[in-house]
Amino acid sequence: MWFAGCNMRCSYCYNPEIVNGKGKLSFEEVKTFLQSRKQFLDAVVLSGGECLLSEGIVDIIFEIKKMGFLIKVDTNASRPELLRNLIKNELIDYVSLDFKATKAKIFNVTKSDFYGEFISSLQILLDSNIKYEVRTTIHSVLLDRGDISEMVNILSDLGYRGKYFIQNFRNHWQTLGNPGPSFYNFNLIECSNDLIQVLER
């Protein structure tokens, strides 16, 4: 489920029509579809845009869970308290947490400053038993090898361990801010340290 609207404006975002759009389906239509697919689907992914900004999102998640589906949330980490409540009430099963940039570069990348909210969201996940991952989209105009290495160290210092996923920008794709093509000449995997394994997607 792709939710319209976002509180960030990442220039590399390949969903401008979702970020700037109003949505095309009512939740009643979505429920009807999910009911028809209960024998075929195990889980529902909530993405966007930023799904946790959507009006009535808690009720929507509750209804989907009531139908017997597992729920994964893709989030830009800007709403930590809502994330905390969803985890506390066992309404979600997996989280993909976006680590947009270092504190020094987050405004340049997202045109917003939710760095503190990212730190809070990560800490909530670290303190929970929920399964989750941390991921970053890389564009060579916006982030370089030094930034990725710094972000790995930030994660390590906060207590994160395991896999850190790097998503490559899709060249030749219409995006929100049109930052141009992305080319980098370093091995992302070499940014790993003893505690965190950097993996390309």
C-alpha positions in Angstrom: 0.0 0.0 0.0 1.5 3.3 -1.2 0.3 6.2 1.0 0.3 9.7 -0.6 2.1 12.6 1.1 5.5 13.0 2.7 7.2 15.5 5.0 10.5 15.2 3.2 11.5 16.2 -0.3 14.4 14.0 -1.2 15.5 15.0 -4.7 16.2 11.4 -5.7 12.7 10.2 -4.8 11.2 8.2 -7.7 7.7 8.6 -6.4 6.9 12.3 -7.0 3.3 11.5 -7.9 2.8 9.8 -4.6 4.7 12.4 -2.5 2.7 15.3 -4.1 -0.5 13.3 -4.8 -3.8 12.9 -2.9 -4.3 9.1 -3.2 -6.6 7.2 -5.6 -8.3 4.6 -3.4 -10.4 4.6 -0.2 -9.5 2.2 2.6 -12.8 0.5 2.0 -11.7 -0.4 -1.5 -8.3 -1.6 -0.1 -10.1 -3.8 2.5 -12.3 -5.3 -0.2 -9.2 -6.2 -2.2 -7.3 -7.6 0.9 -10.4 -9.7 1.8 -10.3 -11.2 -1.7 -6.6 -12.1 -1.3 -6.5 -13.6 2.1 -5.8 -17.1 0.8 -2.9 -15.9 -1.3 -1.1 -13.1 0.7 0.6 -13.4 4.1 1.6 -9.7 4.7 1.0 -6.1 3.7 3.7 -3.5 3.2 2.8 0.1 4.1 5.0 2.5 2.2 4.8 5.9 0.6 5.5 8.8 0.7 5.4 8.4 4.4 2.7 6.0 5.6 2.9 7.1 9.2 1.7 10.6 8.3 -1.6 9.3 6.9 -4.8 10.2 8.8 -6.2 7.3 10.6 -3.1 5.1 10.1 -3.5 3.4 13.5 -7.0 2.3 12.7 -6.0 1.2 9.2 -3.2 -0.9 10.7 -5.5 -2.4 13.3 -8.0 -3.4 10.6 -5.4 -5.0 8.5 -4.0 -7.0 11.5 -7.6 -8.0 12.4 -7.8 -9.6 8.9 -4.8 -11.8 9.8 -2.0 -10.2 7.8 1.5 -9.5 9.0 2.5 -5.8 8.5 5.7 -4.2 7.4 6.2 -0.5 7.7 8.6 1.5 5.5 9.3 4.8 7.3 11.5 7.8 7.0 11.8 7.8 10.8 10.1 11.2 11.3 7.4 9.9 13.8 9.2 8.0 16.6 6.4 8.2 19.1 3.8 6.7 16.7 6.4 4.0 15.9 6.8 3.3 19.6 3.1 3.0 20.1 2.6 0.7 17.1 5.4 -1.6 18.5 4.1 -1.5 22.0 0.6 -2.5 20.9 2.0 -5.3 18.7 0.4 -3.8 15.6 3.4 -4.2 13.2 5.8 -7.0 12.6 8.8 -5.5 10.6 10.2 -2.1 10.0 12.4 -0.7 7.3 14.0 2.5 8.7 15.5 5.0 6.4 18.8 6.6 7.4 18.7 9.5 5.0 22.1 11.2 5.8 24.5 12.5 8.4 23.4 15.4 10.6 25.5 17.7 8.5 23.8 16.7 5.2 20.3 15.7 6.1 18.7 19.0 5.2 20.5 19.0 1.8 19.2 15.5 1.1 15.7 15.8 2.4 14.9 19.5 2.7 13.9 18.8 6.3 15.6 18.1 9.6 14.4 15.0 11.2 17.8 13.7 12.3 16.9 13.7 16.0 13.7 11.8 15.1 15.8 9.2 13.2 18.0 8.7 16.3 14.9 8.3 18.5 13.3 5.9 16.1 16.4 3.8 15.9 16.7 3.7 19.7 13.1 2.6 19.9 13.8 -0.3 17.6 17.0 -1.2 19.4 15.1 -1.4 22.7 12.3 -3.6 21.1 12.1 -7.2 20.1 10.7 -6.3 16.6 12.5 -7.3 13.5 13.8 -4.4 11.4 16.5 -3.1 9.0 18.2 0.1 8.4 18.7 1.3 4.8 20.0 4.3 2.9 19.5 5.4 -0.7 22.8 6.7 -2.2 23.2 9.3 -4.9 26.8 10.4 -5.6 25.8 14.1 -5.8 24.4 13.9 -2.2 26.4 11.3 -0.3 30.0 10.1 -0.8 32.1 7.3 0.7 33.0 9.4 3.7 29.4 9.9 4.5 28.5 6.2 4.3 31.5 5.4 6.5 30.4 8.0 9.0 26.9 6.7 9.0 28.2 3.2 9.7 30.1 4.5 12.6 27.0 6.4 13.9 25.0 3.2 13.8 27.8 1.3 15.6 28.0 3.9 18.3 24.3 3.7 18.9 24.4 0.0 19.3 23.2 -1.2 15.9 24.6 -4.5 14.8 24.2 -6.6 11.6 23.3 -5.7 8.0 23.0 -2.1 6.7 21.4 -1.9 3.3 22.5 0.6 0.6 20.0 1.2 -2.2 21.4 2.6 -5.4 19.7 5.5 -7.0 18.0 4.5 -10.3 19.5 6.5 -13.1 17.2 7.6 -16.0 14.2 7.7 -13.7 12.0 10.7 -13.2 12.5 12.0 -9.7 11.2 14.7 -7.3 14.2 17.0 -7.6 16.0 15.7 -10.7 19.6 15.6 -9.1 21.0 14.2 -12.3 22.8 10.8 -12.8 24.6 9.1 -10.0 28.1 7.7 -10.4 30.4 6.6 -7.7 33.8 4.8 -7.9 34.2 3.2 -4.6 33.2 -0.2 -3.1 30.4 0.3 -0.7 31.0 -3.0 0.9 34.4 -1.7 2.1 32.6 0.8 4.3 31.7 -2.1 6.6 33.3 -2.4 10.0 33.6 -5.2 12.5 30.0 -4.7 13.7 28.1 -3.7 10.6 28.0 -5.4 7.2 27.2 -2.9 4.4 25.2 -4.6 1.6 24.2 -3.2 -1.8 20.6 -3.7 -3.0 
